[in-house]
Amino acid sequence: MSNNFDERFRNYSRPADNNKAYVLEKLKGLFLEPGLVLEIGSGAGQHAVYCARHLPHLIWQPTDQAEYLHDLSRNISELAPSNVNLPLALDVSESDWPLDEVDYVYSANTLHIMSEVQVTQFIDGVGRVLKNNGLLAFYGPFKYKGEFTTDSNARFDLWLKDRDKRSGVRDFETIQQLSGDNGMELQHDFAMPANNQLLVFCKNA
Ligand SMILES: C[S@@+](CC[C@H](N)C(=O)[O-])C[C@H]1O[C@@H](n2cnc3c(N)ncnc32)[C@H](O)[C@@H]1O
């Protein structure tokens, strides 16, 4: 785990740096077969660079909203190993996604930034592009039965809503329901450091 600001990344995120090794440890046991990973909301691309370096059997496709692509593309072209593709624009609220068929979908710290409508569009979109038996992994904070797992997540939710009232920490049950509506079944719910979870769904064949 790194405690140092990594000045090589434009738009650097310290939380992404802090949690990348824990995420990788889980993905190593999940994304076992060679395949294409669609990452949604890649941000600075820190997880793409780190995870793809340690998972050379995967092709990693970072994406983000068009306005973030400039910094993300520079980070990827300067810092990523060769199994990371150049980033593509993907806004979950648009019906036209840049990829039709992927083996894995990974997304960190995105659902609480989006509106509820966008969360639904996100999971519907994954349902369209994920291959049968493919895996969807969400990293981030969640509520269970309407309760925050910690006081700090409750404060984080208030902070998010203060910035944008449509955002907020999502209910695990809502994500499970939306995934189920799109043929994806919960396979794992891992408790992760810093009061986060890694939710893993598998698309039914
Ligand atoms: C808190 S950042 C997380 C970035 C990165 N995954 C990380 O863990 O550091 C949230 C990301 O969600 C992306 N995002 C927000 N709304 C989106 C949308 N409608 N479609 C796609 N990405 C979106 C943002 O552009 C941003 O990159």
The ligand as an ORCA input file, in Angstrom:
! r2SCAN-3c Opt
* xyz 0 1
  C     -15.170      9.016     -7.319
  S     -14.711      8.828     -8.980
  C     -13.967      7.206     -8.938
  C     -12.865      7.093     -9.950
  C     -12.060      5.773     -9.875
  N     -12.879      4.643    -10.251
  C     -11.478      5.591     -8.509
  O     -11.855      4.651     -7.804
  O     -10.621      6.408     -8.150
  C     -16.257      8.547     -9.804
  C     -16.128      8.292    -11.287
  O     -17.430      8.002    -11.810
  C     -17.519      8.596    -13.079
  N     -18.904      8.800    -13.472
  C     -19.810      9.607    -12.874
  N     -20.959      9.615    -13.579
  C     -20.774      8.764    -14.630
  C     -21.590      8.354    -15.711
  N     -22.833      8.844    -15.868
  N     -21.079      7.473    -16.609
  C     -19.829      6.998    -16.462
  N     -18.994      7.356    -15.454
  C     -19.469      8.238    -14.552
  C     -16.779      9.921    -12.882
  O     -16.448     10.515    -14.108
  C     -15.588      9.487    -12.059
  O     -14.514      9.065    -12.847
*
